[in-house]
Each structure stands twice: as structure tokens, then as C-alpha cells.
Amino acid sequence: MSVQVSISIPDSAFSALHRSPKGFAKELRLAAAVKWYEAGMVSQAKAAELAGLARASFLRSLARYKVSPFQYDATDLAGEMND
């Protein structure tokens, strides 16, 4: 099941990003998924689903946003090293 969400976007946003409305919507989904993944709010698999991409494609997209596919901080790594 899916839910359609509507938002109002100023016409100027499409030209500023050089995107059609359809391309803008696709980019918006990806950007939201990347940000939520980066913030640790969703898993890679869920972020890929939200972006409408296969997981491998989503991981490749992370590089474009300069987001690491590895979501570990120093505390996590230290814990892994002690195990």
C-alpha cells in the first residue's frame, strides 16, 4: 500500500533546480531519504524504499550527497573494537 502526499511548491523552485515537476519530486524523495538515513532515523533498506530505489542504487546516490554508507560514530566504533 502507498499513500500519496501533496505539497505546494513555488514554480520558481523548478527552474532554480533545473528540474521538471516530476524530476523535482523524484529528487525531493531522494533528498529526504538521504537526510533521514544520515540522521539515523531510517535504515538503508527503508531509505531506499522511501527514495523509490533499489538498495544498491540508493547507496550509490549517497556519494552524490557526500553521505557515508557507514553509520557509525566514534562511540560505536570503540564499542566494536572492545568486543
N, C-alpha and C positions, 0 to 999 in steps of 0.2 A: 504494500500500500504506500502511496505517496500523497503528500499534501502540497498544494500549490499556494505559494505566498506571493502577494503583490506588494510592491513598494513603488513610490513615485520618485523618479529620478529626473532632475532638470535636463532638458535637451542638450545643454552645453557640456554635460559630463561625457556624452558620447563622442563629441568632436574633440574634447580635451584628451581623451584616451585613444582617439583614432579607432573606435570600435562601433560596430553596428549594435543596435539594442540586443540582439541575440548574442553577439560576441561579448558584449558588456556583461550580460547575465552569466555567461559561462565563466568569465574572468572573476566576477564577483563571488561566485560559488567557490572557485578555487582559492581565492584570496582568503575567504572566511575559513575554509577548511585548513589551510596552511597556518593561519594565525591561531586557530583553536588547537591544532596539533602542537604548535610551538609552545603554547601556554600550558600544555599538558592536560587540556580539557577533554580531548578525544584521542583514541588510539590511531595508529597509522591506517588500519583497516577501515575504521569508521570515518576518518578524514577523507580517504579515497572514495568511499561511498558517497559522502556529502558532496565531494567535488565532481562526482559522476565519472570517475576514472577507475581504471584497474589499479591495483596497489603499486605495481611496478611503474606505471605512468605517473602516479602521484609522487612517488619517491624521486623520479627524475625532475618533476616540477619543483621540488623543494630547493634544488640548486638555483633555479631562477630567482627565488626569493631569498637566497642565502640563508636557508634554514637547514640545520644539520638533521639528518635522518635519525641520529642517535640522541635520545632524550635523557641523558644522564647529567647530573650536576656533580660537583666535586664530592659532596657527601655520599651520593650513590656510588661513585667510583671507589671511594675509600672503603665503603661497606663491602663492595665486591672484592676488593683486594684483601680484606681481612677474613673473608670466608674460605 
